[in-house]
Amino acid sequence: MSRILVVEDERNLALGLRANLEVEGYEVAVAESGEAALDATAVRSADLIILDLMLPGIDGYEVLSTLRARGVDTSVLILSARAEEIDKVRGFRAGADDYVTKPFGVMELLLRVQALLRRSSPASAPVSSVWKLGDVTVDATQRLIHRDGTEITLTPRAFELLVALLGGAGRTLTRHDLLRTVWGYDGSVTTRTVDAHIAELRRKLEQDPAEPRYILTVHRVGYRLKL
C-alpha cells in the first residue's frame, strides 16, 4: 500500500484530501505545518508528498528545499493557490515533480497521484549512456552531469526528462510523449510541467538559455534534442 503525506494547514481541505485518497486505497498521513512535515518524513518515508506552499512557520518552499538537501527523492506534488508562473518555476527549481493550483479537480489530482506513484523508479537509461552537449557531459548510467569538470545538479524528474530527450535525440517528442514517458500521465492530463522543466534544463545546460542550441522547441508540438 502506497503511503501519501498531505502537508496542508487548512484542516477541512486536508481531511477531504485524506478521505478521497483513502477511498483509492492509499495510506494517508496529514501534517499541518512545515515543521510537522519534516518530522513526519524523518520518522517514516512517504511514497508521495502533496505539499501546500503557504504554511505556518516553515513554508512549503523551505520544506521542499530541506527535503532535497537531505537527499530525500520522494515525489512531491505541490498543491497551492499560488498560480503565478514565477511560483511554479520556483517550486520546480526547489525539486517539485508537479504543480497543481487551487481550486482543483479531484479526479485530475487522483490521476496525477497515480501517475507519480507509478513513476517512483528512475527512468531507464538509453543504450548509449554517455552523451556530449557541447561542453556538457551527461552520464545517464551514473546520473552525473559535468561541465569542464564541474558537476551540474538536476532534480530527479528533470534528470529523467533529460534522459528521455537523449533517448529520442533527433526526433520530435510531443509534450504528451514526455508526460507519458517521464511522469506516467495519460492524454487526459494537461499541464505546463514539461515546459517548466525544459526551461530549467536550458538554464542549467545551455550556454544561452534564450537561444538554445541543443534543446529545441518544435512550435505547437513539443521538443527535440539536437546533438
C-alpha positions as MATLAB code, in Angstrom:
seq = 'MSRILVVEDERNLALGLRANLEVEGYEVAVAESGEAALDATAVRSADLIILDLMLPGIDGYEVLSTLRARGVDTSVLILSARAEEIDKVRGFRAGADDYVTKPFGVMELLLRVQALLRRSSPASAPVSSVWKLGDVTVDATQRLIHRDGTEITLTPRAFELLVALLGGAGRTLTRHDLLRTVWGYDGSVTTRTVDAHIAELRRKLEQDPAEPRYILTVHRVGYRLKL';
ca = [
       0.000    0.000    0.000;
       1.438    3.369   -1.026;
       1.773    5.982    1.701;
       0.997    9.626    0.988;
       1.848   12.554    3.226;
      -0.516   15.524    2.850;
       1.029   18.765    4.093;
      -1.851   21.225    4.394;
      -2.798   23.638    7.168;
      -6.406   24.142    6.037;
      -7.975   21.366    8.100;
     -11.149   20.789    6.075;
      -9.173   20.543    2.828;
      -6.639   18.200    4.420;
      -9.392   15.917    5.709;
     -11.125   15.967    2.323;
      -7.908   15.012    0.561;
      -7.277   12.228    3.039;
     -10.803   10.847    2.587;
     -10.545   10.812   -1.218;
      -7.094    9.247   -1.179;
      -8.076    6.590    1.355;
     -11.044    5.615   -0.827;
      -8.483    4.945   -3.576;
      -6.632    2.590   -1.241;
      -3.753    4.775   -0.083;
      -2.443    5.111    3.448;
      -2.542    8.825    4.259;
      -0.869   10.926    6.940;
      -1.536   14.640    7.434;
       0.905   17.304    8.613;
      -0.483   20.780    9.312;
       2.810   22.702    9.313;
       6.211   22.646    7.686;
       7.866   21.545   10.919;
       5.421   18.646   11.293;
       6.060   17.622    7.690;
       9.805   17.430    8.210;
       9.299   15.442   11.416;
       6.859   13.064    9.701;
       9.145   12.379    6.757;
      12.084   11.843    9.101;
      10.155    9.176   11.026;
       8.820    7.270    8.049;
       9.415    7.915    4.373;
       6.352    8.603    2.244;
       5.944    7.340   -1.302;
       4.462   10.707   -2.332;
       4.119   14.110   -0.686;
       1.292   16.516   -1.513;
       2.616   19.876   -0.356;
       0.922   23.227    0.197;
       3.178   26.268   -0.045;
       1.509   28.733    2.330;
       2.143   27.003    5.628;
       2.588   28.465    9.103;
       6.218   28.686   10.198;
       8.369   26.951    7.590;
       6.703   27.432    4.200;
       6.396   24.775    1.502;
       9.376   26.011   -0.498;
      11.648   25.613    2.521;
      10.177   22.197    3.329;
      10.909   21.029   -0.214;
      14.408   22.516   -0.311;
      15.208   20.912    3.059;
      13.987   17.501    1.903;
      16.045   17.639   -1.261;
      19.107   18.841    0.668;
      18.693   15.786    2.930;
      18.740   13.553   -0.131;
      15.036   12.703    0.006;
      13.973   11.941   -3.581;
      10.315   11.156   -2.845;
       7.993   12.558   -5.499;
       6.452   15.887   -4.443;
       3.263   17.335   -5.887;
       2.748   20.969   -4.927;
      -0.911   21.878   -4.349;
      -1.187   25.623   -3.920;
      -3.334   28.701   -4.509;
      -0.209   30.423   -5.838;
      -0.844   30.305   -9.576;
       1.751   32.740  -10.930;
       4.372   31.366  -13.317;
       7.183   32.545  -11.037;
       5.739   30.497   -8.160;
       5.649   27.373  -10.320;
       9.190   27.907  -11.581;
      10.428   28.386   -8.022;
       8.675   25.180   -6.991;
      10.198   23.150   -9.802;
      13.653   24.567   -9.124;
      13.292   23.524   -5.493;
      12.642   19.970   -6.663;
       8.878   19.552   -7.172;
       7.726   16.885   -9.612;
       4.417   18.535  -10.447;
       2.375   21.593   -9.522;
      -1.429   21.796   -9.237;
      -3.213   25.062   -8.482;
      -6.245   25.535   -6.251;
      -9.118   25.231   -6.899;
      -8.542   21.828   -8.445;
     -10.492   18.852   -9.779;
     -10.323   15.811   -7.523;
     -10.263   13.345  -10.434;
      -7.350   15.109  -12.127;
      -5.455   15.236   -8.840;
      -6.014   11.500   -8.342;
      -4.759   10.796  -11.877;
      -1.590   12.755  -11.184;
      -1.093   10.954   -7.862;
      -1.453    7.569   -9.562;
       0.991    8.534  -12.285;
       3.638    9.885   -9.917;
       3.451    6.742   -7.806;
       3.881    4.577  -10.922;
       6.943    6.625  -11.819;
       8.624    6.113   -8.438;
      11.543    4.268  -10.063;
      14.075    6.147  -12.221;
      13.699    6.124  -15.996;
      15.812    3.595  -17.850;
      18.999    4.939  -19.354;
      19.380    4.969  -23.151;
      21.590    2.320  -24.782;
      24.374    4.884  -25.161;
      24.849    6.106  -21.618;
      27.410    8.920  -22.087;
      26.423   11.954  -24.132;
      28.034   15.266  -25.059;
      26.132   18.522  -25.404;
      28.891   20.936  -26.295;
      30.998   21.313  -23.151;
      28.487   19.339  -21.066;
      28.944   15.592  -20.459;
      25.940   13.543  -19.351;
      26.468   10.073  -17.879;
      22.956    8.618  -17.780;
      24.030    5.410  -16.033;
      25.822    7.172  -13.175;
      23.274   10.032  -13.215;
      26.109   12.566  -13.378;
      26.445   15.773  -15.393;
      29.631   17.825  -15.694;
      30.722   20.981  -17.470;
      34.523   21.374  -17.621;
      34.917   19.207  -14.530;
      32.245   20.997  -12.502;
      29.214   18.929  -11.535;
      25.772   20.198  -12.540;
      22.884   19.123  -10.330;
      19.337   18.455  -11.529;
      16.217   17.427   -9.675;
      15.362   13.718  -10.159;
      12.454   14.466  -12.503;
      14.468   16.962  -14.571;
      17.174   14.324  -14.993;
      14.598   11.775  -16.158;
      13.299   14.323  -18.675;
      16.834   14.859  -19.963;
      17.310   11.093  -20.301;
      14.058   10.852  -22.275;
      15.221   13.619  -24.617;
      18.605   11.943  -25.053;
      16.936    8.621  -25.803;
      14.912   10.315  -28.542;
      17.730   12.551  -29.808;
      16.996   13.882  -33.271;
      13.282   13.087  -33.036;
      10.482   15.445  -32.078;
       8.861   14.369  -28.820;
       5.447   15.817  -28.093;
       4.512   17.117  -24.676;
       2.180   14.135  -24.315;
       5.064   11.787  -25.201;
       7.152   13.304  -22.436;
       4.308   13.403  -19.922;
       3.666    9.715  -20.562;
       7.342    8.657  -20.513;
       8.623   10.763  -17.620;
       5.545   11.380  -15.456;
       3.364    8.443  -16.458;
       0.424   10.702  -17.327;
      -2.101    9.723  -19.968;
      -3.594   12.024  -22.603;
      -6.339   13.277  -20.283;
      -3.912   15.269  -18.132;
      -2.909   18.729  -19.336;
      -0.129   20.592  -17.576;
       2.711   23.066  -18.192;
       5.027   20.871  -16.130;
       7.053   19.814  -19.176;
       7.659   23.412  -20.272;
       8.795   24.444  -16.795;
      11.255   21.564  -16.591;
      12.536   22.264  -20.114;
      13.232   25.859  -19.058;
      15.197   24.535  -16.080;
      17.231   22.162  -18.284;
      18.103   25.022  -20.621;
      19.087   27.231  -17.689;
      21.467   24.557  -16.419;
      22.816   23.115  -19.678;
      22.685   25.723  -22.448;
      25.292   28.472  -22.787;
      22.481   30.881  -23.705;
      19.091   29.595  -22.470;
      17.288   32.253  -24.538;
      18.894   30.908  -27.727;
      19.221   27.159  -27.082;
      21.473   25.105  -29.352;
      20.561   21.638  -28.099;
      17.084   21.549  -26.503;
      14.941   22.928  -29.295;
      11.261   23.850  -29.355;
       9.115   22.447  -32.142;
       6.345   25.027  -32.356;
       2.958   23.765  -31.134;
       4.249   20.201  -30.959;
       6.953   19.615  -28.366;
      10.728   19.421  -28.173;
      13.710   17.945  -29.999;
      17.217   17.390  -28.657;
      19.941   18.127  -31.194;
      23.347   16.554  -30.595;
];
